[in-house]
Amino acid sequence: MALAFTGRKIHIVGAGGVGMSALALLSQRLGAVLTASDQNNSPYLQKLEQQGIPTWVGSQPERIPPDAEVFYSSAVPAQDPERRFAEDRGQKVLPRHALLAEITHHYFTIAVAGCHGKTTTTAWVAELLLRAGLDPTALVGGTVRQWQSNFRAGNGQLAGRPLLVLEADESDKSFLAIAASVALITNVDLDHTDVHKDIESLRADYLTFVNQTQKRGGWVQVSKECDAELVAKLSAEENALWQAIGIAPEKQALRHGHELYPVGLPGRHNLFNASLVLQLGLKLKIPNEVLKAVLREFSGVARRLEPIATFPQWQLTVIDDYAHHPHELAASLATLEEQYAHLLIFWEPHRLSRFHHFYREFDAVLRPYAEKHAVFVLPIFAAGDRAEDYPHTQERWSNFLCPPYLHVSSTEDFPRTRERWQNKKMAAVFCGAGKSSEFAQQYARWLSTFSAESVYAIGNA
């Protein structure tokens, strides 16, 4: 593809996140000259530096080229010094939505949306297209294990245009800016209540996403988890395809006609995710042997039920998981309970807004596991939420600081967790989207200090 951004200078504020770092890499590939910054260092920011993009940590507005366009992530507030400096200097300063819109207009864009499962499904779709010889460019909201990256640069085309697969995010409504040629939807479930006040508001956005895609001449596919309202939006051809696919949880497989398609990733939720991959493969007439192999062999995305360490002498596996919504948590724990006799669950509430809205639902999911297994509650990760906006948080939080829950406030509390170990096959699973992954790594390191038999690997170094 001709380098559509040749001659442009772009600065990314908040480039240390998984989504913005991928946008920066794709902009560079399109010919732009990049600089990038973030308030915190991260592996994703370091990857930009490794690709020759000048980066810095903290606000250094004087380093922004005066002739650069500035794009900022949704996590960057209006009072951010780099945003304000560039605006005062008269530069073009825009949210990431604008960059997404411009980039996706250059591609045949397959956009994967959904409140749960979209990262896994985006990577799965990209892997299918890669194995089918279509060589996609891909932007994923997590590190794909087979690539060891969140970004893949491809040279393939579909319908005469460069091919792009990307994750479409509803949390900040940026998915409405994407020029999707194909819209894939995993599910619609209320989350990000700081942006979507209720399920009706969220559903309206998803219907807009569908309508925009269809008006553009594109097509829509929805997973077997989606309800009748979304299914009714499908064309006759896509509806027939949706109807023809069945879920076979007893075999951890999908059915289409007389064919059975075993799914390698565990859990019912991954059968739903896989149903989208299968629909797209059938729609694109990808050879059946390729489809079956990808559904069976895809190894997933980092931090999605990812084992990071095993300790055979205790029959203990440490697992890092991104679940941070009650329904995600329920799906992850149900999957693990089928595989392990005893669970040590470390739960990190993520965002004050989410905890404030769903604290009853979190309790309903976790309490049975606390009584049967063990639930250790980690400190709340507030993210960008302000405590003064959620005055009842402490009162609601206190319910999780007493039995049957156990509290782990720092690594110094790790020794207490051994009291809940049992002499059977165990998983210590860390669930959350903030610092829980760091806790998981620290727990594995702590265990390895007094374990001569450990088999230990850092999964997210």
N, C-alpha and C positions, 0 to 999 in steps of 0.2 A: 504494500500500500504506500502511496505517496505520503511523505511525512507532512501531515496536515498542520502540525504546530511549529514547523520550521521558522526560525526567526523570532519566536515568542519567548519572553522571559516570564517565568512563573515562580512565585514564592508560596510555599504551603505552610500555613500556621496550624500547629497541631498534627504534625506529620508522623508522630511516634505511634499512632494507633494503627491497627491492622488495615482499616479501610483507606485511610488517607495515604498511608505509605504505598499501597498498591496503586492508587490514583497517581501518585507522584512518579512511580516507575513507568506507568503506561504513558503519562505525559512526556516523560523523557524519551520513551521509545517513539513517540509521534514527532519528535524533533525539538521539543521545547528545551530551553536551558533552565535548569531548576536550582533553587535554593530551598531549604526546609528547616523548620525549627519546631521545638516542643518544649513544654515546661519541664518534662522529665525525659531522661534517657531511656531507651528501650531497644530490644533487639531489632525491631522494625526500623527505628531511626538509624541504627548502626548499619543495616543493610543498604539504606540509601547512601550512606557515606562510602560503603564498599563499591557502590555503582558509580562513584565519582561525583555525587551530588553534595555540594557544600552544606553541612548541617551545623546547628548549634543548639545548645540546651539553655533554656531561659529566654527572657525577652531581651533581644538586641536589635531594636528597630533600625538603628543606623546601618546595619549590615544588609538590609533589604535593598536590592538594586532599585534605583529611583524610577526606572522604566519597566518594572515588573508588574504583572497582574498578581494580585494577592487573593488566594482562596483559603478559607479557614474551615476547620471541622466544626461539627455541631457542638462539641465540648468547649469551644473557645468563646468566652463571654464578650459582650459588646465593649466592655471596658479594658479588654486586653491591650497592653501597650503597643504591640506590633500592629494590630488592627487600627487603633486610633492614630498612630503615627502615619501609617500609609494613607488613611482617609484624609488626615489634615494636610498631607502633601499632595492630595489630589489624584492619587492612584486609584485604579479600579480595584475595589475590594468587594468580593462576593463569597457567598456560602458555597460549600462543596456541591450543592445541588446544581449550580450553574456549570461547573466543570463536568459533572456526570452527564448532564444533558448534552453538552457539546461533544464529548467523547463518544457517547453511544449513538449519536447521529451518524458517525463515520463508519459504524459497524452493523453487521447483522447480529443483533444483540439478543441473547437468550438470558432473561432476567429471572432469577429464582427468588421469590418472595415467600413470606410466611413467618408467623410469630415464633415457631419452634422448628428446628431441623433444617433451616435454610443453608447454614454453612456446610453441613454434611452433604446435603443434596446438591448444592452448587459444585462442590468438589467431585461428587460422584458423576454428575452430568459431564463435567469437564474431562474426567477420566474416561468415560464412555466415548466421547467424541475423539479423544486422543487415540484410544485403542482402535477406533474405527477408521483411523487415518485422516481425520478431518483437521487435526493440528490446531486447536483453538487457542486464542489468547484467553486468559482467565484471571479474574480478581475474586478472591475468596476471603471471607471474614475470619480466617483462622489459618494455621499452618497445616498444609496438606502433607501427610507423612511421606507419601511417595515422592513428593517434590522437595520436601524440606523448605517450603516457601509458601507465602500467601499469593504469589503472583507467578504466572507462567506466560512467557512470550511465545506466541505461535504465529504461523504464517498461513493458516488455512482459510478457506472461504466457504461460504454457503450462500446460495442464491445470487452468486456473482459479487458478494461483498465480503470484506474481511470478517472473520467469525470471532465473536466475543461472548464469553459466559461470565456473568457476574452476579454477586449477591445483592439483592434489592432490599433496602432497609426501610421498614415502616416506622422505626422508632422516632425519627425526625422528619418523616414524610418525604424523605429524599427520593423514595422509589417512584413518586409521582413525577419526578423530573426526568426519569429514564425513558429514552426512545426505544422501547422494547419491540423487537420483531416477534419474539415468543415470550409469553408470560407464564411461568410455572409457579403454582401456589401450593405450599405444603399444608397450611391450615390458617385459620383466623381465630385468635384467642386474645382476650384483653391483656395488655401489658403496657408499660410505659405510660402510666396513668398521669404523669406530669404533662404529657402531650395529648393523649386520647382520654377524654373524660369518661367515656363509657364505650361499651361494645358496639353500639349503633354508630358512633362516630368513627371507630376503627373500621367497621364493616363498610361504611360509606367510602372510605379511602380505598379499600381493596376493590370495590366495585368501580370506582373511578380508574384505578390502575388497569382493570380488565377492559373497560370501555375505551380507554385511550389506546390500548394495544390493538383492539379490534378495529377502531377507526383508522388506525395506521395501516391496516391491511394484514396485521399479524394474527397469530393464533394463540389460544389459551389452553392450558391443561392444568387440572387440579388433582391433588392426591386423593386416595381412597378415604382419607380422613375428613375431607371437606363435605359440607352439608349441601342440601338440595338447592339452596339459593345460588350458590356458586356453580354447581353442576348445571343449573338451568341456563347459565350464561354461555355454556359451551356451544359450538356449532354442532350440527347433526353428526359430522364425522368424528369430532373429538368426543362427543357424548357417547357414541357407539363404542369407541375405544375404551373410554372410562368404564362403561357398563360391562365390557368383556373381560376386565381384569378382576380377579378375586384374590382375597387374602387367605392364606393357609397357615395360621400361627402354629398349629400343631407340628408342622413340618418346617417352620421358619422359611416360608417360601411364598411366591406369588403363582397364580395360575392365569394362563391365557389360552383359551381353547382347551386342547388336550395336553398342552405343555405345562410342565412344572418348572419354576425358576427359583432354585434355592438362593437364599440371601445370606451372605456371610456375616454381616454385622448383626449383633444380637438385639433382641427386643422388638416388641410389637411396633414401637414408634419407627424403627428402621424399616419395617415392612411398608409402612405408609410412605416414608421417604423414597424407598425403592420403587413404589408404584409409579412415581413421577418419572424416574429414570427409565423404567420399562415403557411407559407410554411414549416418551420422546424417542426412544430407540425404535419402537415399532412404527411411529409416525415417519421417521427418517429412513425406514427400511434398512436399518443396520443389521448385518448378518446375525442370525440367531446364536451362533456359537460365540460371537463377540459379546452379545448381550448377556448370555448366560455366564460367561467368564467374568465379566465386570461385576455383575450382581453378586457373584459368589466370592470374588477375590479382592474387591475393594477394601482397603484396610482402614479407611476413615481419616478423621481430622484430629490433630492434637487437641488434648483436653476434652475429648468426648469419650468418657469411660476409658481413659488411656492408662494402662498399667505402667508405672514408672519405676517400680522396684519390687522384688520378691525376696522373701526371707523363708527359705524352705523349712528351717528347724522350728519355726513357729506356724507354718502353714499360712503365712501372712503375705498378702499382696497389697501394695499401696497404689491407689488409683486416683487420678486427677480428672475431675469432671466439671464441665462448664454450667451445669444446671443451676439456674437462679430464679426460676419461676415455679410456682407450686406444681403445675402440670409437668414441667420438665423434671422436677425433682421426683415426682411420683413415677414417671416412666423410667428414670435411671435406677431408682431403688428397686422397683419391681424386677427389672432386668437382672440386677446384681443378686437379688434374693434367690433367683433361679440357679445361680452359679456358685454361691457361697453359703456355707452353713451359718456363719455369724458375720454381722456387719458392724463395723465401727464407723459411724457416720459423722463427719465433721462438716457442719453447715454454716456457711457465711451468708447472712442476709445482705443483699446487694441493692443499694439505693434506698434512701429513707422513704421516697415516694412509693416504691414497690412494697416495702415492708409495711408501711402505714396502711396501704390498701388491702393487702393480702394476708395480714398476720393471722387471721382465723384460718384461712386456707392452708398456710404453712403449718400451723398447729395440727390441723386435721390430717395432713400427710405425714408429719413427723412423729406424732405422739405414739401411734402403734409401733413404729420402729424403735422408739425410745424405750418402750415397755418390753419389747421382744428382743431387741439387740442393744445398741447403745447409740445415743445421739449427743455429740459434743458441739456446743454452740460457740462459734467464733465471733469476734467483734463485728459489729455492723460496718460495712463499707459504704460510706455515704455517697461516694462519687461526687457529682456536682451539686447534690441537694443540700439545702441549708436547714440546719436544725430548727431555726425559728419558724420555718414554714410548716413544721410538723410537730406541734407542741405536745402531742400525746404519745410520742414515740417511746419515751422512757417508761411510761405506764404500761404500754403494750409489750415492750421489751422485757419487763420484769417477769412476765409469764414464762419466758424461755430461760430464766436463770434459776429455776427451782425444779425439783424432781417432777417428772422422770428425766428431765434434761440435765446435762452436766455442762459446765462452762469451762472453756479453754480460752484464756485471754492472751496467752503468749506461749512461746516455746518452753518456758520454764514449767508450764503445766503438763507437758508431754508425759513425764513419768507417771502421773496419776491415771493416765489412760490404760495402763497395763492392768489395772484392777479389773477392767471389763473384758480382758482377753479370755478366750476359751480355747480348750485343746481340740480345735476342729478347724476346718478350712475357713479362713477369715479374709475379709477385705477391709482395709481402712480407706474409705472413699472421702475425698475432699470436694465439696460441692460449692460453687460460687463463681462469680465473674470479676471479683476484685483481687484481694490478696490471698485467696484460698490456694491458688497454685503455688505461691511461695511457701505457705504453710505445708503443703504436700511435700515439696522438695526438702524442707527443713525436717519434717517428720522422718522421711526416708534417711536423711543424713544422720539424724539422731539415732535411729535404729541401727544404722551401719557401724556406729562407733563401738557398739558392744556385741556385734554379730560377725563372727569369723566366717560364717557360711552364707553371707548375704550375696544375692545376685542383684546388683544395683546399677541402674542407669538413669541419668538425668534426662528426662523427656523434653524439658523446655529450657535447656540451658541457653 
